[in-house]
């Protein structure tokens, strides 16, 4: 059965590109996703036989790319050799978000805005073109503060009418959007706001977040990422999650700035994250009515928040129905959870999730049921009305977790396997970085050698590891001090390693690669996908061509 999620309604296709151009396009995708381990039969074992220099020979790399491309043709022998270019209206196309189709299918009460991939049963393959004035993003860290306005779908009217505190940090110029983190945010700058949160937590400054156990933060409705950009400078991993928006997207702008982000919402289903994922969840005027749906949105926060973790809410109290000593629906739902209010200053509130698991079997049991079972693979499940994973072996207060080394025994990982995996990725990364040098895509007569200048540390910024396993590729990048972040994707149905990835303080998400990834076109500089071809081939739910077109949609030009 082929993939069903590339249906693009009312497309007008441009002139067909020549076949040689198509080959170059698809082969380039295969180079970037680095599918050299696609013959592996298992995702659970590490292939120790691969030496660190397995990719050192340039000719072998080119030969492998050709073999992979022929394999791709083999999977679809009847596929037309020429693919169309998508129409201009599809420049920012994100599959699975079709309000019209969702309404016709009977979704309502906000669910028509949710992700519904199952509604697109047919597809037409075409290549999404960049906007007419698209420019390659500026290198990090300059690209964090300045982006090309043509690269994102944001109208001038939207910019002028924006009321979000983080959106006010932008300066719209002729062909650029500049971000100044020292401009006003609430009453003070971003740094002052961050320090305020730290002081409300009883810390001296935001430099003490890590010492308090806060290493990763989920920023809901992140505006355009200025708060997250500041926390990233403090060595915290901050991931933005926001609703799909056809224009003026927070996720699209955040990724354009080189900041971690994915499309997700609090409408009807859980986020594709395991329980006990984040040390802090932050919502600053994120537009969610937390008391709606009998408090199920707050239950979802409780599910992904680690023991001892913090929920930070900055919002007008009247908007959430918070009235101090007077009980409101919001406060009633908060009271049913094992949370303690840490502090309140003006419109900022902080709650701390209990570290005492007994609370969930005594107090909360009288208000919310405790979920049965302990499956951490939550892939867009319906929002629940029960408290999750109170008895999990991962139930450890964030203040007691070591930031130096991951707890392998807790996740059932053999220390020798993990050490071997890391050693392999250290060696592989050295070759990847050389092969990704701009020289490799030019007419340069030879592969970069020892006498050539080293590729710049910031040549890529947004990286996706489409089959992350232990997160070893991410770990090797950090050790090598590369100026990049990695979205670690654990394929749904494979070995459940995402909790381990997140416990290392990395960004990560659960995803079914027979569905589109929740992101906008042109949002990643590099996709790394060892073993991904065999994963898709063994699922038998979609074709490798489906996967290749999705990779093409996600990757930035060049």
Secondary structure per residue as TSV (DSSP state, phi and psi in degrees):
chain	resnum	aa	ss	phi	psi
A	1	X	-	360.0	127.5
A	2	X	-	-82.5	164.1
A	3	X	-	-62.5	155.5
A	4	X	-	-121.4	11.1
A	5	X	-	-114.7	21.9
A	6	X	-	-112.4	26.4
A	7	X	-	-72.8	119.2
A	8	X	-	-118.4	105.6
A	9	X	T	-68.0	142.9
A	10	X	T	57.3	43.9
A	11	X	-	-86.2	146.3
A	12	X	-	-117.7	119.5
A	13	X	-	-93.9	140.3
A	14	X	-	-79.4	-171.7
A	15	X	-	-66.6	150.4
A	16	X	-	-75.1	136.0
A	17	X	-	-75.9	152.0
A	18	X	-	-64.0	155.8
A	19	X	H	-62.4	-39.4
A	20	X	H	-61.0	-37.0
A	21	X	H	-64.8	-39.0
A	22	X	H	-64.1	-43.4
A	23	X	H	-59.0	-46.0
A	24	X	H	-59.6	-41.4
A	25	X	H	-62.7	-50.0
A	26	X	H	-70.2	-37.0
A	27	X	H	-65.3	-37.9
A	28	X	H	-61.4	-40.3
A	29	X	H	-60.2	-44.2
A	30	X	H	-65.1	-34.7
A	31	X	H	-61.2	-46.2
A	32	X	H	-71.8	-35.3
A	33	X	H	-82.2	-10.9
A	34	X	T	51.3	69.1
A	35	X	-	-96.2	43.2
A	36	X	T	-75.6	-16.3
A	37	X	T	-98.7	22.3
A	38	X	T	-70.8	-10.9
A	39	X	T	-86.3	-0.7
A	40	X	-	-65.8	142.2
A	41	X	S	-94.7	-11.1
A	42	X	-	-141.9	145.4
A	43	X	S	-97.6	-3.9
A	44	X	S	-92.8	-18.5
A	45	X	S	-114.0	150.6
A	46	X	-	-97.2	129.1
A	47	X	-	-80.5	96.2
A	48	X	T	-72.2	-18.6
A	49	X	T	-69.6	-18.2
A	50	X	S	-74.6	120.3
A	51	X	-	-80.6	162.3
A	52	X	T	-61.9	-22.6
A	53	X	T	-105.8	25.1
A	54	X	T	-62.6	-25.0
A	55	X	T	-103.8	14.0
A	56	X	-	-71.4	-25.9
A	57	X	-	-88.3	117.1
A	58	X	H	-62.1	-39.8
A	59	X	H	-63.2	-39.3
A	60	X	H	-64.6	-37.4
A	61	X	H	-62.4	-45.6
A	62	X	H	-63.4	-39.5
A	63	X	H	-63.6	-40.1
A	64	X	H	-66.2	-38.1
A	65	X	H	-60.3	-42.4
A	66	X	H	-64.1	-42.3
A	67	X	H	-61.1	-44.5
A	68	X	H	-63.3	-38.2
A	69	X	H	-66.4	-41.1
A	70	X	H	-64.4	-36.1
A	71	X	H	-61.4	-39.4
A	72	X	H	-61.8	-42.7
A	73	X	H	-65.7	-33.0
A	74	X	H	-65.1	-35.3
A	75	X	H	-68.3	-27.1
A	76	X	T	-128.6	70.1
A	77	X	T	-66.0	-24.3
A	78	X	T	-98.2	5.4
A	79	X	S	-71.0	137.5
A	80	X	-	-56.7	144.7
A	81	X	S	-79.5	-12.3
A	82	X	-	-122.0	131.2
A	83	X	-	-112.1	146.0
A	84	X	E	-79.3	161.5
A	85	X	E	-89.3	138.1
A	86	X	-	-68.5	159.8
A	87	X	-	-69.5	164.1
A	88	X	G	-59.5	-32.2
A	89	X	G	-68.9	-9.6
A	90	X	G	-102.1	13.7
A	91	X	T	-58.0	-31.7
A	92	X	T	-117.5	30.4
A	93	X	-	-67.5	130.3
A	94	X	-	-122.7	113.5
A	95	X	T	-62.2	161.6
A	96	X	T	81.0	-4.8
A	97	X	-	-118.2	85.1
A	98	X	-	-128.1	96.9
A	99	X	H	-60.6	-41.0
A	100	X	H	-61.4	-49.0
A	101	X	H	-64.2	-37.2
A	102	X	H	-65.8	-40.3
A	103	X	H	-65.5	-41.7
A	104	X	H	-63.8	-28.9
A	105	X	T	-81.1	-3.5
A	106	X	T	99.2	4.5
A	107	X	-	-76.7	136.7
A	108	X	-	-151.4	-173.7
A	109	X	T	56.2	38.5
A	110	X	T	94.1	-20.8
A	111	X	G	-69.3	-17.1
A	112	X	G	-67.4	-17.1
A	113	X	G	-90.7	-3.4
A	114	X	S	-82.8	174.3
A	115	X	-	-81.7	122.8
A	116	X	-	-137.4	81.1
A	117	X	G	-69.8	-25.2
A	118	X	G	-69.4	-12.8
A	119	X	G	-80.5	-18.7
A	120	X	-	-96.6	98.9
A	121	X	-	-95.8	-15.9
A	122	X	-	-120.8	165.3
A	123	X	-	-148.3	157.7
A	124	X	-	-131.0	125.5
A	125	X	-	-82.5	122.5
A	126	X	E	-149.4	159.5
A	127	X	E	-97.0	124.0
A	128	X	-	-74.5	123.0
A	129	X	-	-87.0	151.3
A	130	X	-	-75.5	161.4
A	131	X	-	-57.9	158.2
A	132	X	T	-55.5	-43.9
A	133	X	T	-99.8	23.6
A	134	X	-	-61.7	139.7
A	135	X	-	-129.6	148.3
A	136	X	-	-61.4	130.4
A	137	X	-	-57.4	149.9
A	138	X	-	-68.4	150.6
A	139	X	-	-67.6	150.9
A	140	X	T	-67.8	139.8
A	141	X	T	-93.9	-0.1
A	142	X	H	-60.5	-39.5
A	143	X	H	-66.2	-15.2
A	144	X	H	-68.5	-32.3
A	145	X	H	-106.7	-13.6
A	146	X	E	-139.3	124.7
A	147	X	E	-126.8	158.8
A	148	X	E	-79.6	127.1
A	149	X	G	-66.2	-26.7
A	150	X	G	-72.6	-15.4
A	151	X	G	-79.6	-16.0
A	152	X	S	-125.4	154.1
A	153	X	-	-93.1	91.7
A	154	X	-	-143.0	113.2
A	155	X	-	-80.9	159.7
A	156	X	H	-63.9	-37.3
A	157	X	H	-62.7	-40.3
A	158	X	H	-63.9	-39.8
A	159	X	H	-63.2	-45.3
A	160	X	H	-70.2	-31.0
A	161	X	H	-90.9	-1.5
A	162	X	-	-63.8	132.3
A	163	X	-	-113.2	-6.4
A	164	X	-	-65.6	144.7
A	165	X	T	-65.0	-32.7
A	166	X	T	-80.2	-28.7
A	167	X	G	-68.3	-22.9
A	168	X	G	-73.7	-3.4
A	169	X	G	-87.5	5.5
A	170	X	E	-98.7	150.9
A	171	X	E	-125.7	114.7
A	172	X	E	-89.7	117.5
A	173	X	-	-108.2	-167.4
A	174	X	S	-59.9	-50.7
A	175	X	S	-133.2	17.2
A	176	X	E	-136.0	157.1
A	177	X	E	-120.7	122.7
A	178	X	E	-106.8	146.1
A	179	X	E	-120.8	128.2
A	180	X	-	-121.6	106.5
A	181	X	T	-70.7	-7.5
A	182	X	T	-95.7	-0.5
A	183	X	S	-74.9	-178.0
A	184	X	-	-65.8	137.2
A	185	X	B	-141.3	117.3
A	186	X	T	57.5	-114.6
A	187	X	T	-100.7	-24.1
A	188	X	B	-124.6	-171.7
A	189	X	-	-78.2	173.4
A	190	X	H	-59.5	-43.1
A	191	X	H	-63.8	-40.7
A	192	X	H	-64.1	-39.7
A	193	X	H	-63.6	-43.0
A	194	X	H	-63.8	-42.3
A	195	X	H	-64.8	-35.5
A	196	X	H	-60.4	-44.7
A	197	X	H	-61.2	-43.2
A	198	X	H	-61.5	-43.9
A	199	X	H	-66.2	-36.0
A	200	X	H	-65.7	-25.9
A	201	X	T	-84.9	-0.9
A	202	X	T	88.2	17.4
A	203	X	-	-100.7	160.3
A	204	X	S	-72.2	-39.7
A	205	X	S	-160.9	175.8
A	206	X	G	-69.8	-12.4
A	207	X	G	-66.6	-14.0
A	208	X	G	-96.6	6.6
A	209	X	T	-56.2	-47.2
A	210	X	G	-64.2	-39.3
A	211	X	G	-66.7	-21.4
A	212	X	G	-88.6	3.5
A	213	X	T	95.9	2.2
A	214	X	-	-91.9	110.0
A	215	X	-	-117.4	-33.9
A	216	X	E	-128.2	143.2
A	217	X	E	-131.4	133.7
A	218	X	E	-100.5	116.7
A	219	X	E	-102.3	105.8
A	220	X	E	-86.0	127.8
A	221	X	T	59.1	62.5
A	222	X	-	-77.7	11.6
A	223	X	T	65.2	-122.6
A	224	X	T	-120.3	23.4
A	225	X	S	94.1	8.1
A	226	X	H	-66.6	-37.5
A	227	X	H	-65.4	-44.1
A	228	X	H	-63.5	-38.8
A	229	X	H	-61.1	-38.4
A	230	X	H	-66.9	-44.6
A	231	X	H	-66.2	-32.3
A	232	X	H	-62.0	-33.3
A	233	X	H	-67.4	-17.1
A	234	X	T	-95.4	13.6
A	235	X	T	69.0	28.0
A	236	X	-	-99.1	148.8
A	237	X	E	-93.5	113.8
A	238	X	E	-115.5	124.3
A	239	X	E	-115.6	126.9
A	240	X	E	-88.5	135.7
A	241	X	E	-130.9	129.8
A	242	X	E	-150.3	161.4
A	243	X	-	-59.3	156.8
A	244	X	-	-66.6	134.3
A	245	X	-	-134.7	126.8
A	246	X	S	-68.9	-22.5
A	247	X	S	-150.4	149.7
A	248	X	S	69.2	34.5
A	249	X	-	-72.8	130.1
A	250	X	H	-66.2	-41.0
A	251	X	H	-65.8	-44.0
A	252	X	H	-62.1	-44.1
A	253	X	H	-68.3	-41.7
A	254	X	H	-59.2	-46.1
A	255	X	H	-66.5	-35.6
A	256	X	H	-62.6	-30.2
A	257	X	T	-81.4	-3.8
A	258	X	T	84.5	28.2
A	259	X	-	-112.1	140.2
A	260	X	-	-61.8	134.9
A	261	X	E	-165.7	154.9
A	262	X	E	-152.8	159.4
A	263	X	E	-80.1	128.6
A	264	X	-	-165.9	159.6
A	265	X	-	-149.0	167.9
A	266	X	S	-111.8	78.1
A	267	X	S	-119.4	-61.4
A	268	X	S	-140.3	-14.1
A	269	X	B	-133.5	159.0
A	270	X	-	-69.6	155.6
A	271	X	-	-70.9	152.1
A	272	X	S	-76.6	59.0
A	273	X	S	-132.5	148.8
A	274	X	-	-74.7	166.2
A	275	X	S	-64.7	154.0
A	276	X	S	56.7	56.9
A	277	X	-	-99.7	-35.9
A	278	X	E	-125.7	147.5
A	279	X	E	-80.9	-28.2
A	280	X	E	-146.0	139.8
A	281	X	E	-118.7	127.4
A	282	X	E	-119.4	133.6
A	283	X	E	-137.2	111.0
A	284	X	E	-115.9	104.5
A	285	X	S	49.8	47.2
A	286	X	-	-85.2	0.2
A	287	X	-	81.2	13.6
A	288	X	-	-100.7	129.3
A	289	X	-	-87.1	97.4
A	290	X	T	-67.1	-19.8
A	291	X	T	-88.5	-1.9
A	292	X	S	-70.8	162.5
A	293	X	G	53.2	43.7
A	294	X	G	55.8	34.7
A	295	X	G	78.1	13.1
A	296	X	H	-65.7	-27.4
A	297	X	H	-65.9	-39.7
A	298	X	H	-68.5	-34.4
A	299	X	H	-63.4	-37.4
A	300	X	H	-65.7	-39.1
A	301	X	H	-62.1	-43.1
A	302	X	H	-61.5	-35.7
A	303	X	H	-64.7	-44.8
A	304	X	H	-89.0	-9.5
A	305	X	E	-85.4	134.4
A	306	X	E	-76.5	158.1
A	307	X	E	-57.9	133.2
A	308	X	E	80.5	1.9
A	309	X	E	-79.6	169.0
A	310	X	E	-118.2	139.8
A	311	X	E	-111.3	115.4
A	312	X	E	-107.9	121.6
A	313	X	E	-123.6	117.4
A	314	X	E	-113.4	109.5
A	315	X	S	-164.3	146.5
A	316	X	-	-53.4	128.0
A	317	X	H	-59.2	-32.7
A	318	X	H	-68.5	-27.4
A	319	X	H	-67.8	-37.6
A	320	X	H	-93.3	-6.0
A	321	X	T	77.9	33.6
A	322	X	-	-98.2	121.2
A	323	X	B	-128.1	37.3
A	324	X	T	67.8	-115.7
A	325	X	T	-81.7	-9.9
A	326	X	B	-87.5	128.4
A	327	X	-	-69.6	132.7
A	328	X	-	-128.2	166.7
A	329	X	H	-54.5	-42.0
A	330	X	H	-59.2	-49.2
A	331	X	H	-67.7	-30.8
A	332	X	H	-65.8	-42.3
A	333	X	H	-68.2	-40.9
A	334	X	H	-59.8	-40.4
A	335	X	H	-64.8	-22.1
A	336	X	H	-80.6	-14.1
A	337	X	T	-94.9	158.7
A	338	X	T	-85.1	60.7
A	339	X	E	-116.4	152.2
A	340	X	E	-123.8	130.5
A	341	X	E	-72.5	122.2
A	342	X	E	-83.3	-45.1
A	343	X	E	-166.6	162.5
A	344	X	E	-144.1	130.9
A	345	X	E	-136.2	113.9
A	346	X	T	54.8	-115.4
A	347	X	T	-101.1	11.7
A	348	X	E	-108.2	127.2
A	349	X	E	-122.8	143.4
A	350	X	E	-131.0	128.2
A	351	X	E	-116.7	151.2
A	352	X	E	-119.7	128.4
A	353	X	E	-73.5	140.8
A	354	X	-	-63.0	150.2
A	355	X	S	-95.0	-5.3
A	356	X	-	-93.9	106.0
A	357	X	T	-64.9	-23.8
A	358	X	H	-63.0	-26.8
A	359	X	H	-58.8	-35.2
A	360	X	H	-78.3	-14.9
A	361	X	H	-101.7	-2.8
A	362	X	T	-120.4	-76.9
A	363	X	T	-63.8	-54.7
A	364	X	G	-67.5	-26.6
A	365	X	G	-62.1	-24.8
A	366	X	G	-78.9	-14.7
A	367	X	T	-116.8	-48.1
A	368	X	S	-120.7	144.0
A	369	X	E	-72.0	152.1
A	370	X	E	-91.4	128.1
A	371	X	-	-62.7	142.7
A	372	X	S	-86.8	147.8
A	373	X	S	79.9	175.3
A	374	X	-	-143.4	41.9
A	375	X	-	-75.4	121.4
A	376	X	-	-90.6	-8.5
A	377	X	-	-84.0	80.7
A	378	X	-	-91.7	104.7
A	379	X	S	-114.8	89.2
A	380	X	S	54.5	41.0
A	381	X	-	-71.7	155.1
A	382	X	B	-59.5	145.7
A	383	X	-	-56.1	137.5
A	384	X	-	-100.4	165.1
A	385	X	S	-116.2	25.3
A	386	X	E	-130.6	157.0
A	387	X	E	-85.4	132.6
A	388	X	-	-99.5	146.9
A	389	X	-	54.5	39.5
A	390	X	T	-66.7	-30.1
A	391	X	T	-98.8	17.6
A	392	X	-	-64.6	146.0
A	393	X	T	-67.2	-16.4
A	394	X	T	-87.7	8.0
A	395	X	-	-75.1	89.0
A	396	X	-	-136.2	131.4
A	397	X	-	-57.7	141.6
A	398	X	G	-62.2	-26.4
A	399	X	G	-70.3	-16.9
A	400	X	G	-101.3	2.8
A	401	X	S	-91.6	132.2
A	402	X	-	-74.7	133.7
A	403	X	S	-93.1	1.4
A	404	X	S	-89.6	-48.6
A	405	X	S	-140.5	143.4
A	406	X	-	-72.2	152.9
A	407	X	-	-86.1	95.2
A	408	X	T	-67.9	-41.8
A	409	X	G	-61.3	-36.3
A	410	X	G	-59.5	-34.1
A	411	X	G	-99.9	5.8
A	412	X	T	69.6	31.7
A	413	X	-	-104.1	130.0
A	414	X	-	-68.9	126.1
A	415	X	H	-57.1	-36.4
A	416	X	H	-68.5	-40.1
A	417	X	H	-61.5	-43.1
A	418	X	H	-66.5	-41.7
A	419	X	H	-64.6	-41.5
A	420	X	H	-64.6	-40.7
A	421	X	H	-61.6	-44.7
A	422	X	H	-64.3	-40.7
A	423	X	H	-64.2	-39.6
A	424	X	H	-60.9	-46.7
A	425	X	H	-69.4	-29.6
A	426	X	H	-61.3	-45.4
A	427	X	H	-69.4	-42.6
A	428	X	H	-62.1	-39.8
A	429	X	H	-61.1	-37.4
A	430	X	H	-59.2	-40.2
A	431	X	H	-74.1	-40.7
A	432	X	H	-56.5	-46.4
A	433	X	H	-63.3	-37.1
A	434	X	H	-70.4	-42.9
A	435	X	H	-66.3	-26.1
A	436	X	T	-85.4	1.5
A	437	X	S	-58.3	145.0
A	438	X	G	-55.9	-21.4
A	439	X	G	-62.0	-31.0
A	440	X	G	-69.2	-22.0
A	441	X	G	-101.4	9.5
A	442	X	T	-109.3	-168.0
A	443	X	T	-93.5	18.7
A	444	X	-	-57.5	132.4
A	445	X	S	-73.4	-9.0
A	446	X	S	-145.2	159.9
A	447	X	-	-70.1	144.6
A	448	X	-	-54.7	132.0
A	449	X	-	-112.1	-172.4
A	450	X	T	-62.9	-28.4
A	451	X	T	-81.3	-10.6
A	452	X	S	-84.7	154.3
A	453	X	-	-60.5	145.5
A	454	X	-	-69.3	142.4
A	455	X	-	-58.8	147.5
A	456	X	-	-63.9	148.4
A	457	X	T	-66.1	-23.4
A	458	X	T	-110.3	30.0
A	459	X	S	-69.5	-26.4
A	460	X	-	-131.7	154.7
A	461	X	-	-123.1	-59.0
A	462	X	E	-89.8	113.8
A	463	X	E	-121.2	139.4
A	464	X	E	-116.2	128.8
A	465	X	E	-101.5	102.9
A	466	X	T	-74.6	-10.7
A	467	X	T	-143.6	78.4
A	468	X	-	-75.2	-26.4
A	469	X	T	52.3	-113.5
A	470	X	T	-84.1	-5.1
A	471	X	T	80.6	22.2
A	472	X	H	-63.2	-36.2
A	473	X	H	-64.2	-42.1
A	474	X	H	-60.2	-46.3
A	475	X	H	-61.8	-39.0
A	476	X	H	-66.8	-37.6
A	477	X	H	-62.2	-41.6
A	478	X	H	-65.2	-44.1
A	479	X	H	-61.0	-36.9
A	480	X	T	-81.0	0.1
A	481	X	T	58.5	38.3
A	482	X	-	-78.2	143.4
A	483	X	S	-85.7	66.1
A	484	X	-	-144.2	157.0
A	485	X	E	-122.4	158.8
A	486	X	E	-125.6	131.0
A	487	X	E	-90.4	104.5
A	488	X	E	-82.9	113.3
A	489	X	E	-103.6	124.7
A	490	X	E	-103.8	115.6
A	491	X	E	-61.1	134.8
A	492	X	T	-62.1	132.3
A	493	X	T	96.1	-12.5
A	494	X	S	-90.6	-176.0
A	495	X	-	-53.3	132.1
A	496	X	-	-82.0	77.9
A	497	X	-	-101.1	-2.2
A	498	X	H	-60.9	-40.4
A	499	X	H	-56.9	-38.8
A	500	X	H	-66.3	-41.5
A	501	X	H	-59.9	-47.3
A	502	X	H	-68.8	-34.8
A	503	X	H	-67.8	-16.3
A	504	X	T	-83.0	-2.7
A	505	X	T	86.2	17.9
A	506	X	-	-94.1	166.1
A	507	X	E	-84.2	143.3
A	508	X	E	-163.5	162.0
A	509	X	E	-157.7	151.3
A	510	X	E	-91.9	137.0
A	511	X	E	-152.7	142.6
A	512	X	-	-96.3	114.1
A	513	X	T	-75.4	2.9
A	514	X	T	-93.9	12.1
A	515	X	S	-127.6	160.2
A	516	X	-	-68.8	147.9
A	517	X	-	-76.6	142.3
A	518	X	S	-75.6	72.5
A	519	X	S	-151.7	171.9
A	520	X	-	-91.3	164.1
A	521	X	S	-62.3	151.0
A	522	X	S	62.0	47.0
A	523	X	-	-114.7	-6.2
A	524	X	B	-127.5	139.6
A	525	X	S	-81.1	-28.9
A	526	X	E	-151.5	138.8
A	527	X	E	-119.5	123.3
A	528	X	E	-107.9	124.6
A	529	X	-	-142.5	58.1
A	530	X	T	-62.9	128.6
A	531	X	T	79.8	5.4
A	532	X	H	-74.0	-34.7
A	533	X	H	-60.8	-45.1
A	534	X	H	-67.6	-33.5
A	535	X	H	-62.2	-47.7
A	536	X	H	-66.9	-39.2
A	537	X	H	-65.0	-37.3
A	538	X	H	-78.7	-22.0
A	539	X	H	-69.6	-31.5
A	540	X	-	59.1	21.6
A	541	X	S	-99.4	-18.9
A	542	X	S	-154.7	173.7
A	543	X	-	-103.1	164.1
A	544	X	H	-66.5	-27.2
A	545	X	H	-64.7	-40.4
A	546	X	H	-54.2	-48.4
A	547	X	H	-62.2	-42.9
A	548	X	H	-64.8	-40.6
A	549	X	H	-66.2	-35.6
A	550	X	H	-67.2	-39.6
A	551	X	H	-61.6	-41.5
A	552	X	H	-63.1	-37.3
A	553	X	H	-64.6	-39.8
A	554	X	H	-77.4	-36.1
A	555	X	B	-71.5	145.8
A	556	X	-	-76.5	152.2
A	557	X	-	-56.8	140.0
A	558	X	-	63.1	360.0
